[in-house]
Amino acid sequence: MQGYLSLLKIKRLPTTWCPGCGNGLVIKALIQVMESNNLNKKNTVIVSGIGCVGRTTGYLKLDSIHTLHGRAIPVAEGIKTANPKLNVFVVSGDGDLLAIGGNHLLHASRRKTNIKVICVNNRIYGMTGGQASPATPKKTVTTTTPKGNEFEEINTQAIVTSNKNFFARSTVFHLDHLKKMIKKSLENKDFSFIEVISNCYPGYGKKLGFTSNYEMLMDFKKKFENQKNKSILKKNELGFLK
Amino acid sequence: MILINGNLAVVKGAIKSGCGFFGGYPITPASSIMEEIAKDGIKLMQMEDEIASINCAIGASLSGKKAMTATSGPGFSLMQEAVGYAHMIEQPLVIVNVQRVGPATGMPTKPSQGDIMQAKYGSHGDYCPLVFYPNSVSELYEYAIKSFNCAEEAEMPVVLLSDAYLANLYETVNLDIDIGIVNRKLEPVGNGARHYTGLSHQRNSPKPQNPRQYKSFIDRIFKKTYVIAKKHADYEYTGKKDSDTLIVAYGCVSRFLSGLKKKYAFFRPIRMWPFLKKELGKIAKNYKKVVVVEMNNGQYRREVERVIRKRLYFFRVLGGEINIPKISRGIRRIKCKATSLYSK
């Protein structure tokens, strides 16, 4: 807890998120890694897009940019290119980074700009009320797919690793693992992408039969396992690739 | 004095202003701006589309660099959301729009003036843009510098309009003109705890539910633009001033019609937006007939009509077809009956 508050705008609490949302845990992990790596407002900028996760930036005591929907990556690239000394983080959701910002993700990973992209993947458009996103698994019932989603979920790992970039997957339940992954990404001097599986009970879990956010977290505990020295991560495996 | 074309003049102006970043995507007829930038050593990012181009330019501007992007009509349409964003977070930026015939892909190599209204009203919501439209290569150079200065002074994006004709027109330009350069006042990011958000905001925190705060924001950005615009109420009033006809034309059309200056009075706005209401109103009062000639289906004409408060004559030049005898014949034949709004 010590130091955790130093980068948080406490005056702005409570957050806009639902109780039990995984976004808070992502902020916690991020701040703790920043603390231990001496990242502060003198050398770090955080950029986000639109959506629930997009509001993250407003709670941090850093220069933070809340951009347009899907445009977090190009803005971050502009900042990093104009001032290469800065550490630039992008924190945004799956809808923002993979759907509307998918093209930017593809090309940023090709250009290998040194930005750290943290994609909080709750598998749904949470802020707009539970529509199917590109990361929604097949056959899932959402408000826009009442008969079940007919498409496969997007393979972000393939997109990012096709250019030999850093890719890591973690969940909001495995907080220590998540911190380790963020730390690992800082060692990497290229484009880094960290997919954080998160929970959205009102938008997603409810329809799958969960009764609370807690149950969803316990499900992450059961489902996901940590893997080391893998060349490819399966859907329920956590770890990193480089 | 050097012989350069319009696009290169824009680049020379940008270099003179200390532009440090260019985000772009190739598009006819604006591509040569990016090519020249690449030669001149300004940090260039060729992005995957125009949306990314303007957004990375905004990012670079946040990082403390004077940033610009250049495009044509279709790209400008894609950029519109980010134009509104730059107005919201109040970041300086210069957008060059080398116009071509639209809508859609239209006629890519032909000049047009179809983006006059897009430059003013393109993004959603209320904002007050500053738009310049020069009509010669040396003026493009001058107004590229002025655009950067205005963007820095007003802390907002400024649009510099050009067209396919000016872009490829070669003229001699004197590069040693005496214009002061306004330097960046804003503190770059990476040095504080500020929050830049597209949400309606007040002092670094979003206030998306507060109408009073929003109203004061809108009043402020409009006032800010008008203060800067007042310093640059640029227009040209030439020709035979004692004739009974005033021709209002701008950009490349004002060049084609310069042969008519012997017979008629000419008014050419350079600062397109905010509209030169007072200036044009005062001048138009002295003339029986006011004729607007432009390369679109009457975009600026309605603004002129609204200001001079009388019906006017309108000639359109569509599809890049420049037929000067036809226009001059038309002006000669005007009797004192004004055309209705939608007639030819």
Interface residues (C-beta under 8 A of the other chain):
Chain A: K9 R12 K41 K42 N43 T44 V45 V47 I50 R55 T57 G58 L60 K61 L62 D63 S64 I65 H66 T67 L68 R71 P74 V75 A76 E77 G78 I79 K80 T81 A82 N83 K85 L86 N103 H104 L106 H107
Chain B: G20 F21 G23 K43 M45 M47 E48 D49 I51 A52 S53 N55 C56 A57 I58 G59 A60 S61 L62 S63 G64 K65 A67 E81 A82 Y85 I89 P188 V189 G190 N191 G192 A193 R194 H195 Y196 T197 G198 L199 S205 P206
